[in-house]
């Protein structure tokens, strides 16, 4: 049984292991950077099967106008079970209906997000980070 919480802290190592097992491209060997990502997020929803971290939704928001969903990752063996969708719904419930939820999708996830009620937009701009 999968449980969801926004009250449980995770370590950079736990996040790295989840990112690696999910296939998401993140700086998994740079634990100080991952810790900084965790420390500076103001929303973190996690999914657990008993004591195993199986999913995460990490976001930054002002709780008034906009929320950026920076990471959505689910371990591969748990994908296609609705865990990512549930994490998004928990996050969306927390920020409320007056806050826009935005994200940047990896090319491999472009078909996923419309299935979980995201609208593709053409009015976004990006300054890319340097590669890691």
C-alpha positions in Angstrom: 0.0 0.0 0.0 1.4 3.4 -1.0 1.2 6.2 1.5 1.7 9.9 0.7 3.0 12.7 3.0 4.3 16.2 2.9 5.6 15.9 6.5 8.5 13.6 6.0 12.0 14.9 5.4 14.3 13.0 3.1 18.0 13.0 2.6 19.9 13.9 -0.5 21.1 10.3 -0.7 17.4 9.1 -0.7 16.6 11.6 -3.4 19.5 10.5 -5.5 18.6 6.9 -5.2 15.0 7.7 -6.2 16.1 9.8 -9.1 18.4 7.0 -10.3 15.7 4.4 -10.0 13.1 6.6 -11.8 15.3 7.4 -14.8 15.0 11.2 -14.3 18.1 13.2 -15.3 19.3 14.9 -12.2 22.8 15.5 -10.7 22.6 12.3 -8.6 26.3 12.2 -7.8 26.3 15.7 -6.4 24.7 15.2 -3.0 25.4 18.8 -1.7 23.5 20.1 -4.7 20.6 17.7 -4.2 20.6 18.8 -0.5 20.4 22.4 -1.6 17.5 21.5 -3.9 15.7 20.0 -0.9 16.5 22.8 1.5 15.3 25.5 -0.8 12.0 23.9 -1.9 8.9 24.9 0.0 6.8 21.9 -1.0 7.9 18.2 -0.9 5.4 15.4 -1.3 6.7 11.9 -1.0 5.2 8.5 -1.8 6.2 5.4 0.3 5.7 1.7 0.3 6.4 1.0 3.9 9.9 2.5 4.5 10.9 2.7 0.8 10.7 6.0 -0.9 9.0 5.4 -4.3 8.0 8.8 -5.5 8.5 12.5 -5.0 7.0 15.8 -6.1 9.3 18.8 -5.3 8.0 22.4 -5.9 8.6 26.1 -5.3 5.7 28.4 -4.8 4.4 31.7 -3.4 1.1 30.0 -2.5 -0.7 32.9 -4.2 -0.1 33.0 -7.9 2.3 30.4 -9.2 3.9 27.1 -8.3 6.8 25.5 -10.2 6.9 21.7 -10.1 10.6 21.2 -10.3 10.7 17.4 -9.9 8.2 14.6 -10.3 9.9 11.2 -10.0 8.6 7.7 -9.4 10.8 4.6 -9.2 10.4 2.6 -12.4 9.0 -0.5 -10.8 6.2 1.7 -9.4 5.4 3.7 -12.5 2.1 3.4 -14.3 0.3 2.8 -11.0 -1.0 6.4 -10.6 1.6 7.5 -8.0 2.8 10.5 -10.0 -0.8 11.6 -10.7 -1.6 11.3 -7.0 1.5 13.3 -6.0 0.4 16.0 -8.4 -3.1 16.0 -7.0 -1.8 16.2 -3.4 0.4 19.2 -4.4 -2.4 20.9 -6.4 -4.7 20.4 -3.4 -2.1 22.1 -1.1 -1.6 25.1 -3.3 -5.3 25.6 -4.2 -7.2 26.5 -7.3 -6.0 30.1 -7.6 -2.3 29.1 -8.1 -1.0 28.1 -11.5 1.1 24.9 -11.6 3.8 25.0 -14.2 6.7 22.7 -15.1 9.3 21.9 -17.7 8.9 18.4 -19.1 11.6 16.1 -20.3 11.1 15.0 -23.9 10.3 11.5 -22.6 7.5 12.9 -20.5 5.8 15.1 -23.1 2.9 12.6 -23.5 2.5 12.0 -19.8 1.5 15.5 -18.6 -1.6 16.0 -20.8 -2.9 12.7 -19.3 -2.7 14.2 -15.8 -4.5 17.5 -16.7 -1.7 19.7 -17.8 -2.2 22.0 -20.8 0.7 22.3 -23.2 1.5 26.0 -23.7 3.6 27.9 -26.2 4.3 31.1 -24.3 7.1 29.9 -22.1 10.8 30.9 -22.2 13.9 29.3 -20.8 17.4 30.1 -19.9 19.1 26.8 -19.6 21.5 25.9 -16.8 25.0 24.8 -17.6 25.2 21.0 -18.0 26.0 18.8 -15.0 
